[in-house]
Amino acid sequence: MTPDLGGGWRPITIQVAAGDLPRTRAIVERFTSDARTSAKNGSAYVVIPNPQGLQADEHPFARDLVRALREARVPLQSVVS
């Protein structure tokens, strides 16, 4: 179960290879300081609160964040928002 991150209903969850976590975290920190990270079975997860439960196309930075990760050539295993 995903923890409640300050009312973070429908958080944005980004999955990358564990080795890509430092680069991913550096990019995410340009957009928010509220992200939490964890790792399991070779994958790393970055969970960003979404208190208003906004869809990706409504969210103030979700699209820009994914674009920045792709431009940095971080291989995304999944993005759920």
All heavy atoms as a GROMACS GRO file, in nm:
protein
  617
    1MET      N    1   0.084  -0.119   0.000
    1MET     CA    2   0.000   0.000   0.000
    1MET      C    3   0.088   0.125   0.000
    1MET      O    4   0.183   0.136   0.076
    1MET     CB    5  -0.090  -0.002   0.123
    1MET     CG    6  -0.178   0.116   0.136
    1MET     SD    7  -0.285   0.094   0.279
    1MET     CE    8  -0.414   0.201   0.236
    2THR      N    9   0.056   0.219  -0.084
    2THR     CA   10   0.132   0.344  -0.092
    2THR      C   11   0.098   0.430   0.027
    2THR      O   12  -0.020   0.448   0.060
    2THR     CB   13   0.096   0.419  -0.221
    2THR    OG1   14   0.124   0.335  -0.332
    2THR    CG2   15   0.175   0.547  -0.234
    3PRO      N   16   0.199   0.484   0.097
    3PRO     CA   17   0.169   0.570   0.211
    3PRO      C   18   0.100   0.698   0.167
    3PRO      O   19   0.119   0.744   0.055
    3PRO     CB   20   0.307   0.600   0.270
    3PRO     CG   21   0.402   0.582   0.157
    3PRO     CD   22   0.342   0.476   0.068
    4ASP      N   23   0.022   0.753   0.257
    4ASP     CA   24  -0.042   0.882   0.231
    4ASP      C   25   0.064   0.989   0.249
    4ASP      O   26   0.115   1.010   0.358
    4ASP     CB   27  -0.157   0.904   0.329
    4ASP     CG   28  -0.228   1.036   0.306
    4ASP    OD1   29  -0.193   1.109   0.212
    4ASP    OD2   30  -0.319   1.067   0.384
    5LEU      N   31   0.098   1.056   0.141
    5LEU     CA   32   0.203   1.158   0.145
    5LEU      C   33   0.140   1.296   0.154
    5LEU      O   34   0.139   1.373   0.060
    5LEU     CB   35   0.292   1.146   0.020
    5LEU     CG   36   0.359   1.012  -0.001
    5LEU    CD1   37   0.432   1.009  -0.133
    5LEU    CD2   38   0.454   0.981   0.113
    6GLY      N   39   0.082   1.326   0.268
    6GLY     CA   40   0.021   1.456   0.286
    6GLY      C   41  -0.104   1.473   0.202
    6GLY      O   42  -0.121   1.573   0.136
    7GLY      N   43  -0.191   1.374   0.205
    7GLY     CA   44  -0.313   1.381   0.126
    7GLY      C   45  -0.288   1.347  -0.019
    7GLY      O   46  -0.367   1.381  -0.106
    8GLY      N   47  -0.179   1.278  -0.048
    8GLY     CA   48  -0.139   1.251  -0.186
    8GLY      C   49  -0.219   1.144  -0.254
    8GLY      O   50  -0.165   1.041  -0.293
    9TRP      N   51  -0.347   1.164  -0.272
    9TRP     CA   52  -0.429   1.069  -0.345
    9TRP      C   53  -0.381   1.063  -0.488
    9TRP      O   54  -0.348   1.165  -0.549
    9TRP     CB   55  -0.576   1.112  -0.340
    9TRP     CG   56  -0.667   1.019  -0.412
    9TRP    CD1   57  -0.703   0.893  -0.372
    9TRP    CD2   58  -0.731   1.041  -0.537
    9TRP    NE1   59  -0.787   0.837  -0.463
    9TRP    CE2   60  -0.806   0.926  -0.568
    9TRP    CE3   61  -0.733   1.146  -0.627
    9TRP    CZ2   62  -0.882   0.914  -0.682
    9TRP    CZ3   63  -0.809   1.133  -0.742
    9TRP    CH2   64  -0.882   1.019  -0.767
   10ARG      N   65  -0.379   0.945  -0.546
   10ARG     CA   66  -0.332   0.920  -0.682
   10ARG      C   67  -0.194   0.982  -0.704
   10ARG      O   68  -0.174   1.069  -0.790
   10ARG     CB   69  -0.430   0.972  -0.785
   10ARG     CG   70  -0.403   0.914  -0.923
   10ARG     CD   71  -0.487   0.974  -1.032
   10ARG     NE   72  -0.627   0.957  -1.006
   10ARG     CZ   73  -0.722   1.020  -1.071
   10ARG    NH1   74  -0.693   1.105  -1.166
   10ARG    NH2   75  -0.848   1.000  -1.044
   11PRO      N   76  -0.094   0.939  -0.628
   11PRO     CA   77   0.040   0.996  -0.646
   11PRO      C   78   0.096   0.958  -0.782
   11PRO      O   79   0.052   0.864  -0.847
   11PRO     CB   80   0.121   0.931  -0.534
   11PRO     CG   81   0.050   0.802  -0.506
   11PRO     CD   82  -0.096   0.830  -0.531
   12ILE      N   83   0.195   1.032  -0.825
   12ILE     CA   84   0.269   1.002  -0.947
   12ILE      C   85   0.381   0.908  -0.905
   12ILE      O   86   0.459   0.940  -0.814
   12ILE     CB   87   0.325   1.130  -1.009
   12ILE    CG1   88   0.212   1.223  -1.049
   12ILE    CG2   89   0.416   1.097  -1.128
   12ILE    CD1   90   0.256   1.363  -1.079
   13THR      N   91   0.389   0.794  -0.969
   13THR     CA   92   0.492   0.695  -0.936
   13THR      C   93   0.575   0.668  -1.060
   13THR      O   94   0.522   0.633  -1.165
   13THR     CB   95   0.430   0.564  -0.884
   13THR    OG1   96   0.346   0.592  -0.772
   13THR    CG2   97   0.538   0.465  -0.843
   14ILE      N   98   0.705   0.687  -1.045
   14ILE     CA   99   0.799   0.666  -1.154
   14ILE      C  100   0.888   0.548  -1.116
   14ILE      O  101   0.946   0.547  -1.007
   14ILE     CB  102   0.886   0.791  -1.179
   14ILE    CG1  103   0.795   0.908  -1.217
   14ILE    CG2  104   0.992   0.765  -1.284
   14ILE    CD1  105   0.864   1.041  -1.215
   15GLN      N  106   0.899   0.450  -1.204
   15GLN     CA  107   0.983   0.334  -1.180
   15GLN      C  108   1.100   0.336  -1.277
   15GLN      O  109   1.080   0.351  -1.398
   15GLN     CB  110   0.903   0.205  -1.197
   15GLN     CG  111   0.984   0.080  -1.175
   15GLN     CD  112   0.904  -0.047  -1.202
   15GLN    OE1  113   0.787  -0.043  -1.239
   15GLN    NE2  114   0.969  -0.161  -1.185
   16VAL      N  115   1.220   0.321  -1.222
   16VAL     CA  116   1.343   0.316  -1.302
   16VAL      C  117   1.431   0.204  -1.247
   16VAL      O  118   1.405   0.152  -1.138
   16VAL     CB  119   1.421   0.450  -1.299
   16VAL    CG1  120   1.340   0.562  -1.361
   16VAL    CG2  121   1.463   0.486  -1.158
   17ALA      N  122   1.535   0.169  -1.318
   17ALA     CA  123   1.633   0.075  -1.264
   17ALA      C  124   1.700   0.139  -1.143
   17ALA      O  125   1.721   0.261  -1.140
   17ALA     CB  126   1.736   0.040  -1.371
   18ALA      N  127   1.732   0.058  -1.044
   18ALA     CA  128   1.793   0.110  -0.921
   18ALA      C  129   1.918   0.192  -0.950
   18ALA      O  130   1.943   0.294  -0.885
   18ALA     CB  131   1.824  -0.005  -0.825
   19GLY      N  132   1.996   0.154  -1.050
   19GLY     CA  133   2.117   0.227  -1.085
   19GLY      C  134   2.090   0.366  -1.141
   19GLY      O  135   2.179   0.451  -1.141
   20ASP      N  136   1.968   0.389  -1.188
   20ASP     CA  137   1.931   0.520  -1.244
   20ASP      C  138   1.868   0.612  -1.140
   20ASP      O  139   1.831   0.725  -1.173
   20ASP     CB  140   1.834   0.502  -1.361
   20ASP     CG  141   1.900   0.441  -1.482
   20ASP    OD1  142   2.017   0.478  -1.510
   20ASP    OD2  143   1.838   0.356  -1.548
   21LEU      N  144   1.855   0.565  -1.016
   21LEU     CA  145   1.789   0.647  -0.914
   21LEU      C  146   1.859   0.780  -0.888
   21LEU      O  147   1.792   0.883  -0.880
   21LEU     CB  148   1.772   0.569  -0.783
   21LEU     CG  149   1.701   0.644  -0.671
   21LEU    CD1  150   1.562   0.690  -0.714
   21LEU    CD2  151   1.692   0.557  -0.546
   22PRO      N  152   1.992   0.786  -0.875
   22PRO     CA  153   2.055   0.916  -0.849
   22PRO      C  154   2.023   1.021  -0.957
   22PRO      O  155   1.989   1.135  -0.925
   22PRO     CB  156   2.204   0.885  -0.844
   22PRO     CG  157   2.210   0.742  -0.801
   22PRO     CD  158   2.091   0.677  -0.868
   23ARG      N  159   2.031   0.982  -1.085
   23ARG     CA  160   1.999   1.077  -1.193
   23ARG      C  161   1.851   1.115  -1.189
   23ARG      O  162   1.815   1.230  -1.209
   23ARG     CB  163   2.030   1.016  -1.330
   23ARG     CG  164   2.174   1.009  -1.362
   23ARG     CD  165   2.201   0.975  -1.508
   23ARG     NE  166   2.129   0.856  -1.554
   23ARG     CZ  167   2.084   0.842  -1.678
   23ARG    NH1  168   2.100   0.937  -1.767
   23ARG    NH2  169   2.021   0.733  -1.716
   24THR      N  170   1.766   1.016  -1.165
   24THR     CA  171   1.622   1.040  -1.159
   24THR      C  172   1.590   1.136  -1.047
   24THR      O  173   1.516   1.233  -1.064
   24THR     CB  174   1.546   0.908  -1.141
   24THR    OG1  175   1.580   0.820  -1.248
   24THR    CG2  176   1.396   0.931  -1.136
   25ARG      N  177   1.646   1.111  -0.931
   25ARG     CA  178   1.620   1.196  -0.814
   25ARG      C  179   1.666   1.339  -0.840
   25ARG      O  180   1.597   1.435  -0.806
   25ARG     CB  181   1.690   1.140  -0.691
   25ARG     CG  182   1.648   1.211  -0.564
   25ARG     CD  183   1.714   1.154  -0.442
   25ARG     NE  184   1.721   1.011  -0.448
   25ARG     CZ  185   1.768   0.934  -0.354
   25ARG    NH1  186   1.811   0.986  -0.243
   25ARG    NH2  187   1.773   0.803  -0.368
   26ALA      N  188   1.781   1.356  -0.904
   26ALA     CA  189   1.832   1.490  -0.933
   26ALA      C  190   1.736   1.566  -1.024
   26ALA      O  191   1.712   1.686  -1.005
   26ALA     CB  192   1.970   1.481  -0.997
   27ILE      N  193   1.678   1.498  -1.122
   27ILE     CA  194   1.583   1.563  -1.212
   27ILE      C  195   1.452   1.593  -1.140
   27ILE      O  196   1.398   1.703  -1.152
   27ILE     CB  197   1.561   1.477  -1.338
   27ILE    CG1  198   1.692   1.474  -1.419
   27ILE    CG2  199   1.445   1.531  -1.422
   27ILE    CD1  200   1.695   1.368  -1.527
   28VAL      N  201   1.402   1.497  -1.064
   28VAL     CA  202   1.276   1.517  -0.990
   28VAL      C  203   1.289   1.636  -0.895
   28VAL      O  204   1.196   1.716  -0.881
   28VAL     CB  205   1.236   1.389  -0.914
   28VAL    CG1  206   1.123   1.415  -0.817
   28VAL    CG2  207   1.197   1.280  -1.013
   29GLU      N  208   1.405   1.652  -0.832
   29GLU     CA  209   1.424   1.761  -0.735
   29GLU      C  210   1.418   1.898  -0.801
   29GLU      O  211   1.398   1.997  -0.732
   29GLU     CB  212   1.555   1.741  -0.659
   29GLU     CG  213   1.544   1.628  -0.558
   29GLU     CD  214   1.674   1.595  -0.488
   29GLU    OE1  215   1.781   1.654  -0.522
   29GLU    OE2  216   1.671   1.508  -0.399
   30ARG      N  217   1.433   1.905  -0.933
   30ARG     CA  218   1.415   2.034  -1.002
   30ARG      C  219   1.268   2.075  -1.004
   30ARG      O  220   1.236   2.191  -1.023
   30ARG     CB  221   1.467   2.026  -1.146
   30ARG     CG  222   1.617   2.011  -1.153
   30ARG     CD  223   1.667   2.025  -1.292
   30ARG     NE  224   1.614   1.920  -1.378
   30ARG     CZ  225   1.658   1.894  -1.501
   30ARG    NH1  226   1.755   1.966  -1.553
   30ARG    NH2  227   1.605   1.798  -1.573
   31PHE      N  228   1.178   1.977  -0.987
   31PHE     CA  229   1.034   2.002  -0.993
   31PHE      C  230   0.967   2.003  -0.855
   31PHE      O  231   0.870   2.075  -0.835
   31PHE     CB  232   0.966   1.896  -1.081
   31PHE     CG  233   1.006   1.906  -1.225
   31PHE    CD1  234   1.117   1.839  -1.272
   31PHE    CD2  235   0.932   1.984  -1.313
   31PHE    CE1  236   1.155   1.848  -1.405
   31PHE    CE2  237   0.969   1.994  -1.446
   31PHE     CZ  238   1.081   1.926  -1.492
   32THR      N  239   1.016   1.920  -0.762
   32THR     CA  240   0.954   1.910  -0.630
   32THR      C  241   1.053   1.855  -0.528
   32THR      O  242   1.140   1.775  -0.563
   32THR     CB  243   0.828   1.820  -0.633
   32THR    OG1  244   0.770   1.817  -0.503
   32THR    CG2  245   0.860   1.678  -0.676
   33SER      N  246   1.036   1.897  -0.405
   33SER     CA  247   1.118   1.842  -0.296
   33SER      C  248   1.037   1.744  -0.212
   33SER      O  249   1.085   1.695  -0.110
   33SER     CB  250   1.171   1.956  -0.208
   33SER     OG  251   1.061   2.027  -0.152
   34ASP      N  252   0.914   1.714  -0.254
   34ASP     CA  253   0.825   1.628  -0.177
   34ASP      C  254   0.830   1.481  -0.217
   34ASP      O  255   0.753   1.402  -0.166
   34ASP     CB  256   0.680   1.676  -0.191
   34ASP     CG  257   0.658   1.810  -0.122
   34ASP    OD1  258   0.732   1.841  -0.027
   34ASP    OD2  259   0.568   1.884  -0.166
   35ALA      N  260   0.915   1.442  -0.308
   35ALA     CA  261   0.920   1.304  -0.355
   35ALA      C  262   0.983   1.211  -0.252
   35ALA      O  263   1.073   1.250  -0.179
   35ALA     CB  264   0.997   1.296  -0.486
   36ARG      N  265   0.933   1.089  -0.250
   36ARG     CA  266   0.990   0.983  -0.167
   36ARG      C  267   1.043   0.875  -0.259
   36ARG      O  268   0.986   0.849  -0.364
   36ARG     CB  269   0.883   0.922  -0.076
   36ARG     CG  270   0.811   1.022   0.010
   36ARG     CD  271   0.857   1.015   0.153
   36ARG     NE  272   0.794   1.119   0.232
   36ARG     CZ  273   0.705   1.096   0.327
   36ARG    NH1  274   0.667   0.974   0.355
   36ARG    NH2  275   0.655   1.197   0.395
   37THR      N  276   1.150   0.809  -0.216
   37THR     CA  277   1.209   0.704  -0.299
   37THR      C  278   1.219   0.574  -0.222
   37THR      O  279   1.228   0.572  -0.099
   37THR     CB  280   1.349   0.744  -0.349
   37THR    OG1  281   1.434   0.767  -0.237
   37THR    CG2  282   1.343   0.867  -0.436
   38SER      N  283   1.216   0.464  -0.296
   38SER     CA  284   1.239   0.332  -0.239
   38SER      C  285   1.296   0.244  -0.350
   38SER      O  286   1.290   0.279  -0.467
   38SER     CB  287   1.108   0.273  -0.185
   38SER     OG  288   1.014   0.255  -0.288
   39ALA      N  289   1.350   0.130  -0.311
   39ALA     CA  290   1.406   0.037  -0.408
   39ALA      C  291   1.371  -0.106  -0.367
   39ALA      O  292   1.362  -0.137  -0.248
   39ALA     CB  293   1.557   0.054  -0.417
   40LYS      N  294   1.348  -0.189  -0.470
   40LYS     CA  295   1.317  -0.329  -0.444
   40LYS      C  296   1.342  -0.409  -0.572
   40LYS      O  297   1.302  -0.367  -0.680
   40LYS     CB  298   1.170  -0.343  -0.403
   40LYS     CG  299   1.130  -0.483  -0.368
   40LYS     CD  300   0.986  -0.489  -0.320
   40LYS     CE  301   0.952  -0.631  -0.280
   40LYS     NZ  302   0.814  -0.642  -0.233
   41ASN      N  303   1.411  -0.522  -0.557
   41ASN     CA  304   1.435  -0.615  -0.667
   41ASN      C  305   1.495  -0.549  -0.791
   41ASN      O  306   1.453  -0.576  -0.903
   41ASN     CB  307   1.305  -0.687  -0.705
   41ASN     CG  308   1.249  -0.770  -0.592
   41ASN    OD1  309   1.323  -0.823  -0.512
   41ASN    ND2  310   1.118  -0.780  -0.586
   42GLY      N  311   1.590  -0.460  -0.771
   42GLY     CA  312   1.660  -0.398  -0.883
   42GLY      C  313   1.590  -0.278  -0.945
   42GLY      O  314   1.641  -0.218  -1.037
   43SER      N  315   1.472  -0.244  -0.894
   43SER     CA  316   1.400  -0.126  -0.942
   43SER      C  317   1.394  -0.021  -0.834
   43SER      O  318   1.397  -0.053  -0.714
   43SER     CB  319   1.256  -0.163  -0.983
   43SER     OG  320   1.255  -0.240  -1.100
   44ALA      N  321   1.385   0.103  -0.875
   44ALA     CA  322   1.368   0.214  -0.782
   44ALA      C  323   1.238   0.284  -0.815
   44ALA      O  324   1.196   0.289  -0.931
   44ALA     CB  325   1.485   0.312  -0.794
   45TYR      N  326   1.175   0.335  -0.710
   45TYR     CA  327   1.045   0.400  -0.725
   45TYR      C  328   1.052   0.540  -0.667
   45TYR      O  329   1.103   0.558  -0.556
   45TYR     CB  330   0.936   0.320  -0.653
   45TYR     CG  331   0.927   0.179  -0.703
   45TYR    CD1  332   1.008   0.079  -0.650
   45TYR    CD2  333   0.842   0.147  -0.807
   45TYR    CE1  334   1.002  -0.051  -0.698
   45TYR    CE2  335   0.835   0.017  -0.856
   45TYR     CZ  336   0.916  -0.081  -0.800
   45TYR     OH  337   0.910  -0.209  -0.849
   46VAL      N  338   1.003   0.637  -0.741
   46VAL     CA  339   0.994   0.775  -0.694
   46VAL      C  340   0.844   0.805  -0.688
   46VAL      O  341   0.775   0.795  -0.789
   46VAL     CB  342   1.065   0.872  -0.789
   46VAL    CG1  343   1.052   1.015  -0.739
   46VAL    CG2  344   1.212   0.833  -0.806
   47VAL      N  345   0.797   0.839  -0.569
   47VAL     CA  346   0.655   0.865  -0.548
   47VAL      C  347   0.638   1.013  -0.515
   47VAL      O  348   0.698   1.063  -0.420
   47VAL     CB  349   0.596   0.777  -0.436
   47VAL    CG1  350   0.449   0.807  -0.416
   47VAL    CG2  351   0.617   0.629  -0.470
   48ILE      N  352   0.557   1.081  -0.596
   48ILE     CA  353   0.536   1.225  -0.581
   48ILE      C  354   0.390   1.248  -0.541
   48ILE      O  355   0.299   1.202  -0.609
   48ILE     CB  356   0.566   1.298  -0.714
   48ILE    CG1  357   0.711   1.271  -0.756
   48ILE    CG2  358   0.539   1.447  -0.701
   48ILE    CD1  359   0.741   1.308  -0.899
   49PRO      N  360   0.367   1.318  -0.430
   49PRO     CA  361   0.230   1.345  -0.388
   49PRO      C  362   0.151   1.420  -0.495
   49PRO      O  363   0.207   1.500  -0.570
   49PRO     CB  364   0.244   1.432  -0.264
   49PRO     CG  365   0.383   1.413  -0.218
   49PRO     CD  366   0.465   1.380  -0.340
   50ASN      N  367   0.024   1.390  -0.501
   50ASN     CA  368  -0.067   1.455  -0.596
   50ASN      C  369  -0.197   1.482  -0.518
   50ASN      O  370  -0.298   1.417  -0.541
   50ASN     CB  371  -0.091   1.363  -0.715
   50ASN     CG  372  -0.175   1.424  -0.824
   50ASN    OD1  373  -0.212   1.540  -0.819
   50ASN    ND2  374  -0.209   1.344  -0.922
   51PRO      N  375  -0.192   1.574  -0.420
   51PRO     CA  376  -0.303   1.592  -0.326
   51PRO      C  377  -0.439   1.618  -0.390
   51PRO      O  378  -0.540   1.580  -0.334
   51PRO     CB  379  -0.262   1.710  -0.240
   51PRO     CG  380  -0.121   1.736  -0.267
   51PRO     CD  381  -0.085   1.668  -0.396
   52GLN      N  382  -0.440   1.676  -0.508
   52GLN     CA  383  -0.568   1.705  -0.571
   52GLN      C  384  -0.612   1.593  -0.664
   52GLN      O  385  -0.718   1.601  -0.726
   52GLN     CB  386  -0.560   1.838  -0.648
   52GLN     CG  387  -0.538   1.956  -0.556
   52GLN     CD  388  -0.517   2.085  -0.633
   52GLN    OE1  389  -0.467   2.084  -0.745
   52GLN    NE2  390  -0.558   2.194  -0.571
   53GLY      N  391  -0.529   1.488  -0.676
   53GLY     CA  392  -0.564   1.376  -0.761
   53GLY      C  393  -0.575   1.411  -0.907
   53GLY      O  394  -0.655   1.354  -0.980
   54LEU      N  395  -0.492   1.505  -0.953
   54LEU     CA  396  -0.498   1.552  -1.091
   54LEU      C  397  -0.450   1.447  -1.190
   54LEU      O  398  -0.357   1.371  -1.162
   54LEU     CB  399  -0.414   1.678  -1.108
   54LEU     CG  400  -0.455   1.798  -1.022
   54LEU    CD1  401  -0.352   1.910  -1.038
   54LEU    CD2  402  -0.593   1.846  -1.060
   55GLN      N  403  -0.513   1.443  -1.306
   55GLN     CA  404  -0.466   1.359  -1.416
   55GLN      C  405  -0.334   1.416  -1.466
   55GLN      O  406  -0.304   1.533  -1.446
   55GLN     CB  407  -0.570   1.361  -1.530
   55GLN     CG  408  -0.704   1.308  -1.492
   55GLN     CD  409  -0.704   1.157  -1.473
   55GLN    OE1  410  -0.623   1.086  -1.532
   55GLN    NE2  411  -0.795   1.108  -1.392
   56ALA      N  412  -0.257   1.334  -1.535
   56ALA     CA  413  -0.126   1.379  -1.584
   56ALA      C  414  -0.136   1.503  -1.670
   56ALA      O  415  -0.051   1.593  -1.661
   56ALA     CB  416  -0.058   1.266  -1.661
   57ASP      N  417  -0.240   1.513  -1.755
   57ASP     CA  418  -0.251   1.629  -1.842
   57ASP      C  419  -0.298   1.755  -1.769
   57ASP      O  420  -0.291   1.864  -1.822
   57ASP     CB  421  -0.340   1.600  -1.962
   57ASP     CG  422  -0.483   1.563  -1.923
   57ASP    OD1  423  -0.507   1.526  -1.807
   57ASP    OD2  424  -0.571   1.572  -2.010
   58GLU      N  425  -0.347   1.739  -1.644
   58GLU     CA  426  -0.390   1.853  -1.563
   58GLU      C  427  -0.284   1.895  -1.463
   58GLU      O  428  -0.286   2.005  -1.411
   58GLU     CB  429  -0.516   1.817  -1.483
   58GLU     CG  430  -0.635   1.777  -1.565
   58GLU     CD  431  -0.748   1.724  -1.479
   58GLU    OE1  432  -0.721   1.650  -1.381
   58GLU    OE2  433  -0.862   1.757  -1.508
   59HIS      N  434  -0.192   1.805  -1.434
   59HIS     CA  435  -0.092   1.827  -1.330
   59HIS      C  436   0.005   1.936  -1.371
   59HIS      O  437   0.045   1.944  -1.488
   59HIS     CB  438  -0.017   1.696  -1.302
   59HIS     CG  439   0.062   1.700  -1.177
   59HIS    ND1  440   0.188   1.753  -1.174
   59HIS    CD2  441   0.031   1.662  -1.052
   59HIS    CE1  442   0.234   1.745  -1.049
   59HIS    NE2  443   0.140   1.690  -0.974
   60PRO      N  444   0.047   2.023  -1.277
   60PRO     CA  445   0.131   2.138  -1.314
   60PRO      C  446   0.269   2.102  -1.370
   60PRO      O  447   0.327   2.181  -1.442
   60PRO     CB  448   0.143   2.218  -1.185
   60PRO     CG  449   0.100   2.128  -1.076
   60PRO     CD  450   0.011   2.024  -1.136
   61PHE      N  451   0.323   1.982  -1.337
   61PHE     CA  452   0.456   1.953  -1.390
   61PHE      C  453   0.477   1.808  -1.434
   61PHE      O  454   0.586   1.773  -1.478
   61PHE     CB  455   0.566   1.992  -1.290
   61PHE     CG  456   0.564   1.917  -1.160
   61PHE    CD1  457   0.615   1.788  -1.151
   61PHE    CD2  458   0.512   1.975  -1.046
   61PHE    CE1  459   0.614   1.720  -1.031
   61PHE    CE2  460   0.511   1.907  -0.925
   61PHE     CZ  461   0.562   1.779  -0.919
   62ALA      N  462   0.378   1.724  -1.428
   62ALA     CA  463   0.398   1.582  -1.459
   62ALA      C  464   0.454   1.561  -1.600
   62ALA      O  465   0.552   1.488  -1.619
   62ALA     CB  466   0.268   1.504  -1.442
   63ARG      N  467   0.395   1.625  -1.699
   63ARG     CA  468   0.442   1.608  -1.837
   63ARG      C  469   0.584   1.661  -1.854
   63ARG      O  470   0.666   1.599  -1.921
   63ARG     CB  471   0.350   1.680  -1.934
   63ARG     CG  472   0.258   1.585  -2.005
   63ARG     CD  473   0.200   1.652  -2.126
   63ARG     NE  474   0.076   1.717  -2.088
   63ARG     CZ  475  -0.017   1.753  -2.171
   63ARG    NH1  476   0.001   1.733  -2.300
   63ARG    NH2  477  -0.126   1.810  -2.130
   64ASP      N  478   0.612   1.777  -1.795
   64ASP     CA  479   0.747   1.834  -1.807
   64ASP      C  480   0.851   1.746  -1.739
   64ASP      O  481   0.963   1.733  -1.787
   64ASP     CB  482   0.750   1.975  -1.748
   64ASP     CG  483   0.666   2.074  -1.828
   64ASP    OD1  484   0.645   2.052  -1.949
   64ASP    OD2  485   0.620   2.173  -1.768
   65LEU      N  486   0.813   1.685  -1.628
   65LEU     CA  487   0.905   1.597  -1.557
   65LEU      C  488   0.938   1.474  -1.642
   65LEU      O  489   1.055   1.438  -1.657
   65LEU     CB  490   0.844   1.554  -1.422
   65LEU     CG  491   0.919   1.445  -1.346
   65LEU    CD1  492   1.062   1.486  -1.318
   65LEU    CD2  493   0.845   1.410  -1.218
   66VAL      N  494   0.837   1.411  -1.697
   66VAL     CA  495   0.861   1.294  -1.783
   66VAL      C  496   0.946   1.334  -1.903
   66VAL      O  497   1.040   1.263  -1.941
   66VAL     CB  498   0.728   1.229  -1.825
   66VAL    CG1  499   0.750   1.122  -1.932
   66VAL    CG2  500   0.657   1.170  -1.703
   67ARG      N  501   0.918   1.448  -1.962
   67ARG     CA  502   0.997   1.496  -2.076
   67ARG      C  503   1.143   1.517  -2.034
   67ARG      O  504   1.235   1.477  -2.107
   67ARG     CB  505   0.940   1.627  -2.130
   67ARG     CG  506   1.011   1.677  -2.255
   67ARG     CD  507   0.951   1.805  -2.313
   67ARG     NE  508   0.809   1.791  -2.341
   67ARG     CZ  509   0.713   1.861  -2.280
   67ARG    NH1  510   0.742   1.950  -2.189
   67ARG    NH2  511   0.586   1.843  -2.313
   68ALA      N  512   1.166   1.576  -1.918
   68ALA     CA  513   1.303   1.600  -1.870
   68ALA      C  514   1.377   1.468  -1.846
   68ALA      O  515   1.496   1.456  -1.878
   68ALA     CB  516   1.301   1.683  -1.742
   69LEU      N  517   1.307   1.368  -1.794
   69LEU     CA  518   1.369   1.237  -1.772
   69LEU      C  519   1.405   1.173  -1.906
   69LEU      O  520   1.514   1.118  -1.921
   69LEU     CB  521   1.275   1.146  -1.693
   69LEU     CG  522   1.257   1.185  -1.545
   69LEU    CD1  523   1.137   1.113  -1.486
   69LEU    CD2  524   1.383   1.156  -1.466
   70ARG      N  525   1.317   1.182  -2.002
   70ARG     CA  526   1.345   1.125  -2.135
   70ARG      C  527   1.459   1.198  -2.204
   70ARG      O  528   1.544   1.136  -2.268
   70ARG     CB  529   1.220   1.127  -2.220
   70ARG     CG  530   1.119   1.023  -2.174
   70ARG     CD  531   0.999   1.015  -2.264
   70ARG     NE  532   0.914   0.906  -2.220
   70ARG     CZ  533   0.782   0.909  -2.224
   70ARG    NH1  534   0.720   1.014  -2.272
   70ARG    NH2  535   0.713   0.806  -2.182
   71GLU      N  536   1.462   1.332  -2.192
   71GLU     CA  537   1.571   1.410  -2.252
   71GLU      C  538   1.705   1.374  -2.190
   71GLU      O  539   1.808   1.379  -2.257
   71GLU     CB  540   1.542   1.559  -2.240
   71GLU     CG  541   1.432   1.606  -2.333
   71GLU     CD  542   1.392   1.750  -2.310
   71GLU    OE1  543   1.444   1.816  -2.218
   71GLU    OE2  544   1.305   1.799  -2.386
   72ALA      N  545   1.703   1.338  -2.061
   72ALA     CA  546   1.826   1.298  -1.993
   72ALA      C  547   1.860   1.151  -2.019
   72ALA      O  548   1.958   1.099  -1.966
   72ALA     CB  549   1.812   1.322  -1.842
   73ARG      N  550   1.776   1.087  -2.101
   73ARG     CA  551   1.793   0.947  -2.139
   73ARG      C  552   1.788   0.853  -2.020
   73ARG      O  553   1.863   0.754  -2.014
   73ARG     CB  554   1.919   0.927  -2.221
   73ARG     CG  555   1.918   1.009  -2.349
   73ARG     CD  556   2.036   0.974  -2.437
   73ARG     NE  557   2.052   1.066  -2.547
   73ARG     CZ  558   1.991   1.053  -2.664
   73ARG    NH1  559   1.909   0.955  -2.685
   73ARG    NH2  560   2.013   1.142  -2.759
   74VAL      N  561   1.701   0.884  -1.924
   74VAL     CA  562   1.676   0.792  -1.813
   74VAL      C  563   1.573   0.692  -1.863
   74VAL      O  564   1.461   0.730  -1.898
   74VAL     CB  565   1.621   0.867  -1.689
   74VAL    CG1  566   1.584   0.769  -1.580
   74VAL    CG2  567   1.722   0.969  -1.638
   75PRO      N  568   1.607   0.563  -1.868
   75PRO     CA  569   1.511   0.463  -1.915
   75PRO      C  570   1.399   0.444  -1.812
   75PRO      O  571   1.423   0.399  -1.700
   75PRO     CB  572   1.593   0.335  -1.930
   75PRO     CG  573   1.736   0.375  -1.921
   75PRO     CD  574   1.739   0.504  -1.845
   76LEU      N  575   1.278   0.482  -1.849
   76LEU     CA  576   1.165   0.470  -1.759
   76LEU      C  577   1.104   0.332  -1.772
   76LEU      O  578   1.072   0.288  -1.882
   76LEU     CB  579   1.059   0.576  -1.793
   76LEU     CG  580   1.107   0.721  -1.787
   76LEU    CD1  581   0.998   0.816  -1.838
   76LEU    CD2  582   1.149   0.758  -1.646
   77GLN      N  583   1.090   0.262  -1.657
   77GLN     CA  584   1.024   0.132  -1.660
   77GLN      C  585   0.873   0.149  -1.656
   77GLN      O  586   0.801   0.074  -1.719
   77GLN     CB  587   1.073   0.046  -1.544
   77GLN     CG  588   1.220   0.012  -1.559
   77GLN     CD  589   1.274  -0.070  -1.443
   77GLN    OE1  590   1.211  -0.085  -1.339
   77GLN    NE2  591   1.394  -0.121  -1.461
   78SER      N  592   0.826   0.250  -1.582
   78SER     CA  593   0.684   0.283  -1.583
   78SER      C  594   0.663   0.420  -1.520
   78SER      O  595   0.744   0.466  -1.441
   78SER     CB  596   0.599   0.178  -1.511
   78SER     OG  597   0.616   0.186  -1.372
   79VAL      N  598   0.553   0.483  -1.559
   79VAL     CA  599   0.509   0.609  -1.500
   79VAL      C  600   0.359   0.594  -1.480
   79VAL      O  601   0.286   0.569  -1.575
   79VAL     CB  602   0.537   0.731  -1.590
   79VAL    CG1  603   0.484   0.858  -1.527
   79VAL    CG2  604   0.686   0.743  -1.619
   80VAL      N  605   0.314   0.609  -1.354
   80VAL     CA  606   0.172   0.598  -1.323
   80VAL      C  607   0.130   0.726  -1.255
   80VAL      O  608   0.192   0.772  -1.159
   80VAL     CB  609   0.145   0.477  -1.230
   80VAL    CG1  610  -0.002   0.469  -1.195
   80VAL    CG2  611   0.192   0.349  -1.294
   81SER      N  612   0.024   0.787  -1.309
   81SER     CA  613  -0.027   0.909  -1.247
   81SER      C  614  -0.178   0.908  -1.250
   81SER      O  615  -0.240   0.833  -1.319
   81SER     CB  616   0.026   1.033  -1.316
   81SER     OG  617  -0.015   1.040  -1.448
   0.00000   0.00000   0.00000
